[in-house]
């Protein structure tokens, strides 16, 4: 009876973490649809307002870099409690923001909750569930990662249309508080805590590299002749070289770079990160396009993505089944072709895409992305020995958030560069969006080439 009771508590612990992760991920994209409203209220441009999403994702990535260390140093209960408190506190600060900078501060504080709860969710599955049930529970956690950012624009658009954007943060804070009460009663300390030496120097270096790259790339809107952009890229390159050199001699805990000795793994990771780049970048562009170019309200701006999200979510188990039966080639290559086709359609009709067409084209893109995304990580996991699985997972999770951050930054930079020109604001936004989807088509080709190299190297080995 006691074993059964523990089993139920373990399931509830995983569910609590999954719900907390869902709420924190939901807010990744829920503000995208509110950008036109925030720009008017705070008298700022798209290039600045996008930092409410870019900064959120960037901070999550920064926290996740240390997730392997944090899992050893602290108990699941401590991590969950910290995640809940920071997310609730940051959300409440954002809900009462009277200017953009207070809003951004609230977002950055709440992002700590996401950075802690998402890795904790995956770690609890491996730690608490028997190996024969990992697939089932990983499927549940995978659905959280898939559906939450996809539903964000619909959630945000509905709330801002009927009530105003502050209620977005009040609702998620309330939900997180209820989840906190559930989780704190079932989540315990499951493993012996250790105190490994943390590699603070390398951590500081990789964090600086990520922040400088994001800030530097944002300057490209000033043109390729901008000295600040090139200085930033050079500094980032130097920091990465220093990080690699120090990692080869350090015995302290951060990330084991042996995972990158596996060449097929590198191509799998490139594809995975670029798929996330397309996903978050698209969910940023389309709600704004529908509102600015098609003059729809925020409710329609959010709902236009919902049909594709629901359909891809329902098909996700089938995509996994295709992978199990047919292998990686069919879902990965087919999914990439879908993404490329949708990008070309968006680019071809970019100057005037009806709201219905936006929904249809997005449906093609998100189905393709889902077909390839999870199956790419499954394929990459097979390429690493068991002792490097946690490092590979940490790199994938960190990279996923950072790729989303860069997706927002790059797409915002492209669109805002056109918006700064003289002319009709709606038409300039459409032109910028058209160029953005040309870039996404090129990225889809890069993904396809990465997969072809992955399969070639796997065959050779």
N, C-alpha and C positions, 0 to 999 in steps of 0.2 A: 504493500500500500504506500509505503514511504517512497519507493522507487517511482511509482506512478505519480505521486504528488510532486516529486522533483522534476519529472518529465514535463508535467503541466507547467510548472514554474519556469522551466527552461524555454518552453514554447512561448509563454507570455513575455519572458525577457526579450526574446528575439523580436516578437511582435511590437513590444514597446519601443525598441531601438529602430525598427523599421518605420513605425509611425512617426517617430521624432525625425528620422532622416527624411521621410516624405514631406513633412511640413517645412523643414529647412530648405529642401531642394525646390519645393513649390515656389518659394519666393525668389529663386534664381532668376526666373523669367517673368514673374507676375507683374513686375514694374515696367517691362518693355512696352506694354500697351498704354501705360500712363505717361509716357515721355512727352507727347504733345501738351498734355495738361500741365505737367511739371515745368516744362519750358516756358509756358505762359505765366504760370504763377510765380516762378523764381527769376524770370527774365534772363534765362540762360540758353545756350545753344545745344544742339544735339551732341557735339563733341564733349561737352562737360557733363550733361545729364546721364550719358551712357555709363559714367563711372559708378552709378548706383548698382549697375549689374556687373561691370568689369571689375570694380574694386571688391565686390562681394565674392566673385569667383576666384579672384587673385588671392584673397585672404584665405579662402578654403584650401587652395593649393598649398599655400605657405604652411598651414597647420598640418596638412596631410603628409608633407615631407617627413615629419617627425612621428608619424603614426605608429611605425614599428617600435620605436623607442618608448612611446607613451603607453603602448599596450603592455610592455614589460614592467614599466616603472609604476603604473597606477592600476587600481582595480577597475573592473567594469562599472561598478557602482559609482566610483569617484568620477570617471570619465562621463558617464551618463548625466550625473547631477550637474557637473560643470557645463556640459553641452546645453542642458535645459535652461540653466540660470542665465548663461550668456545670451542665448537666443531670445529668451523672453525679455531680458533687460534691454538688449539692443533694439528689439522690435518696438517696445514701448517708447524708447527714446525717439525712434524714427516716426512714430505715430503722432508725436506732439511737435515735430520739427517746424520751426517758423522760417527757416532758410535752408538752402541746399546743403550747407556744410554740416548742420546738425543732422539732417537726413542721412548724409553719407557716413557720419560718425556712427549713427545707430546701425546702419547696414554693416559696417566693418565689425562692430562688436557682436552682432547677431551671427555673423559668418563663422565665428569661432565654434558656435554650436553645430553648424553643418560640418565643419572640418573635423570635429571629434566624433559625431554620431554616425557618419557614413562608414568610416573604417571599423568602428565598434560593431556595427551591424554585421559586417562580413566576418569579423573575428569571432563573434559569438556563435555563428553558424558552425564554424570549423571546431570551436572549442567545446560546444555543448551537444551537438548532434552527432549520432553515429555516421560513419563515412558513407554508408549505403543510403542515407537520407540527405546528403549534401546537395545533390542535384535538385531535389524538390525545394529545399529552403533557399538555395542560391537562386532558383527561379523566382521565388517570392521577392527576394531582395533585389533581383535584377529588374523586376517589374516596377519597384519603387523608383529605381534610377531612370527607367524609361518614361514612366507616366508622369511623374511629378513635374519635370521641366516642360513637358509637352502640354500639360493642363494649366501651367502657370498663366499664360496669356488669357485663357478663357476665364479663369478665376479672377485675375486682376481687372480684366475688361468689364466683367459683370459688376464687380464691386464699385469701381470708379464711376460707372455709368449711373448707377442707382444711388450711391451713398457718398462717394468721394474717396480718394486714395488713402487717407489715414486709417480707414476701417480695415484695409488689407492687413496692416500690421497688428491692429487690435484683435482681429479674428485669429491670426496665426499664433499670437501670444497666448490667447485664451485656450486654443487647441493644445499648444505645447504645455501649458500648465496642467491640463487634464491628463495628458500623456505622462507628465512628470509624476503625478500622483499614482498612476498605474505602475510605472517603471520602478519607482523607488521602493515599492512594496514587494517586487519580485526579483530585481537585479541584485546580485550579490558579488562577492569576490570569488572568482572561480579558479584562479591559479596563484601560485606563490609569487609575490611581488619581488622583483630584483631591482638593483640599482646600478645598471650598466653605465659606463662612462659615455656621456653624450658628446658627439663631435660638434661642439658649438661653433668652432671656426668654419668648418665646411658648411654647416647649416646657415651661418650668416652669409657666407659667400654665395650659396645657391639662391637664397632669398633676395640678396642684392641683385643678382643676375636677372631674376624673374621680374622684379619691380622695375629695374632700369630698362629692360627690354620692352615692357609694357608702356612705360612713360615715353621712352624714346620713339617707339613705333607710332605713338599717337601724334608725334611731331611731323610725320610724313605728310600731313594735311597742308603743311607749309611749303611742300614741294621737295623734290629729291635734292635740291640745292641747299636744304637746311643743314647747317653745320651741326646743330644739336642732335639731329637724327644719326648722323654718321659717327659722331663722338660716342653716342650711347651704344651703337652696335659694336664699336671697337672695344669699349669698356666691357661689354657683355662677353665678347669673345675671349678677352684676357681673363675674366673671372672664371669662365668655364674651363679654360686650360689650367688655371690654378687649382680649381676644384678637383679635376681629374688627377693632377699630380699629387695633391695631398691625400686623396682617397686611396691611392695605391700604397701609401705607407702608413695610413692611420689604422689603429686597432680599436678606435672608438666607434660607438654605434650610430649609424645613420642609414646609408644604402650601400649594399654590396654591388660594385660596378661590374662584377663578373657576369652579370646577366647580359651585358652588352657585348660579350665575346661571342654570343650566339647570333650569327648574321640573320637567319630567318626571323628570329625574335624581333630584331630591329625593324625589319620591313613590316611585320605585323603591328608593331607599336606605332609606326608612322601612319599606317592606314587607319588604325583605331583613333588616333588623335585628330587626324584630318576629318574623319567622319563626325566627331564631336564638334569640331570647328564649324562644319557645314550646318549641323543641327542647331547649335545655339545662335550662330550667325543668321540663319534663316528665320528663327523664331524672334529675333530682334528686328529684322528688316520688315517682314510682312505686316505685322500689326500697324507699324508706322506708315507703311505704304498705303494700306487700306484707308487710314484716317486722313493722311495729308493729300494723297493723290486722288483717291476715290471719294473723299469727303464723307466717309462713313463715321458713325460714332464709335466710342471706345468699346461698347458692347459687341458690335459687329466685328471690330478689330480683333477682339479676343476669340469670339466664336468661330471665326473663319478657319482657325487651325484645328478645331475640335474634332470634326469628322475624320480627318486623317489620323489624328492621335488615337482615337477609339479603334479605328480599323487596324492600325499597325499593332496596337496593344493586343487585340483579339487574335491576330495572326502570329504573334510572337512565339507561342508554343509550337506552331507548325514550322516556323523557320528553324527552331532548334531540332525538330524531328527530321527536317531535310538534311541538316548537318549530320545527324546521327546515321541516317540511311545512305546519303549520297556522298558524304565527305564535305570538305571545306570549299572546294572549287565552285560548286553550283550556287550556294547562297552568297558567297563573297563576291564573285564576279557578276552575278545577276543583280545583286543589290547595288553595286557600283554603277552598273549600266543604267539602272533606274535613276540614281542620283544625277548622273550626267545628263540623261534625257530631260529631267525636270529642270535642271539648270539652264540647258539650251532653250527650253520652252519659255522660261522666265526671261531670259535675255532677249529672245526673239520678239516677245510681245511686251517688253519692259516699259515702253512709253505709255501703253494703255492696256493694263490687265484688269479685266472686270473682277469684281469680288468673287464671283462664282469660279472664274478661271484660277484665281489665287488658291481657292480651296482645293480644286482638282489637281493643279500642278504640285501643291504642297503634299497632297495625299500620295502622289507618285514618289516624291522625294523621301518622305518619312517612312514609307513602306520599304524602299530600297535601303535606307539607312539602317532600319531595324533588322532587315534581313542579314546585313553584313556585320553589324556592330557587336552584339554579344558573341556571335560565332567567331569573330576575330580574336576575342579574348580567350575563348575556349581553345582555339588553335594555338595561341601563344603560350597558354599554360602547359601544353604538352611538350613544349620545346625546352623547358627548364627543369633541372633536377629538383627533387623535393626540398632540399635545404635552401633553395633560392626562391621558393614560391612566394614567401611573404615579401621579399624585396621586389619581386616582379609585380605583385599585386599593389604594393605601395607606389611603384613607379606608374603603373597604369591609372590608379585612382587619382594621384597627384596630376598626372598629365592630362587626364580627362577634364579636370576642373580648369587647369591652365589653358588648355586648348579652347574651352568655352569662353574663357576670359578674352583670349586673343581673337576669337571669332567675333565677339561683340566689338572689340577695339578696332579691328581691321574694317569691318563692315560700316561701323559708325564713321570712321575716318574717310572712307570712300564716299559715302553719301553726303557727309557734312562738307567735304571739299567742293562738291557740286553745288550744295545749297548756298555757299558763300559767294557764288558768282552772281552777276546781275541778271535779272530776268524773273519770270514767273516762278514762285517758290515751289508750287506743286509740280510743274514741269521739270524743274531742276532736280527735285527729289526723285522723280521717275527716271531721269537720265542717270543719276548716281546709282539708283537701284539696278538699272540695266547693266552698268559696269560691274557692280558687285556680283551679279550672277554670271557674268563672263568669267570673273575670277573663280567662282565656285565651279564652273565647268572645267577650268584648267586644273583645279584641285582634284576634281573627280578623276581626271586623266592620270594625275600623279598617284592617286589611290590605286587605280587599276594597274599601273606599272609596278607599284610596290607589291601588290598581290602576285603578279606574274613572277617577280623576282623571288618572293617567298616560296611559291610552289616549285620554282626551278631549283632553289637551294635545298629544299626539303627532299626533292627527288635525287639530287646529287649525293646528299648525306645518307 
